[in-house]
Amino acid sequence: MESSTKNANSEGHYIFLVLTVMVGLVGVYLRFAEFPHATLVSNIILFIASMVCLRAVFGILK
């Protein structure tokens, strides 16, 4: 039980979460960009960032 708590409180998990949230914010800001296919690119970035962020959260809960 102790190692599970230590793993959940690992600093690396939370740094990774912050980075994936920042990537997701880049996707949000790209929605307002004025170049062809901006919406497509932003949706792909948001989808990837969301999946990676969820994977990190489930890694913490594990």
C-alpha positions in Angstrom: 0.0 0.0 0.0 2.8 2.4 0.8 4.5 2.0 -2.6 1.2 2.7 -4.3 0.8 6.0 -2.4 4.4 6.9 -3.1 3.9 6.2 -6.8 0.7 8.3 -6.9 2.5 11.2 -5.3 5.4 11.1 -7.7 6.3 14.5 -9.1 6.8 13.1 -12.6 3.1 12.3 -12.9 2.0 15.9 -12.2 4.7 17.4 -14.4 3.4 15.2 -17.2 -0.2 16.3 -16.6 0.8 19.9 -16.7 2.6 19.4 -20.0 -0.4 17.6 -21.6 -2.8 20.3 -20.4 -0.5 22.9 -22.0 -0.5 21.0 -25.3 -4.3 20.9 -25.0 -4.4 24.7 -24.6 -2.3 25.0 -27.8 -5.0 23.1 -29.5 -7.7 25.4 -28.1 -5.8 28.5 -29.3 -5.3 27.1 -32.7 -9.0 27.1 -33.2 -8.8 30.8 -33.6 -5.9 30.7 -36.1 -6.3 31.9 -39.6 -4.8 29.2 -41.8 -6.3 26.4 -43.8 -7.4 23.3 -41.8 -6.8 25.1 -38.5 -9.9 23.4 -37.0 -8.7 20.0 -38.1 -5.3 20.5 -36.7 -6.6 21.8 -33.4 -9.1 18.9 -33.1 -6.3 16.4 -33.6 -4.1 18.1 -31.0 -6.9 18.3 -28.5 -7.8 14.6 -29.1 -4.2 13.4 -28.6 -3.7 15.7 -25.5 -6.9 14.4 -24.0 -6.0 10.8 -24.5 -2.5 11.2 -23.1 -3.9 13.2 -20.1 -6.4 10.5 -19.3 -3.8 7.9 -19.5 -1.7 9.9 -17.0 -4.6 10.2 -14.7 -5.4 6.5 -14.8 -1.7 5.9 -14.2 -1.9 7.9 -11.0 -5.0 6.1 -9.9 -3.5 2.7 -10.6 
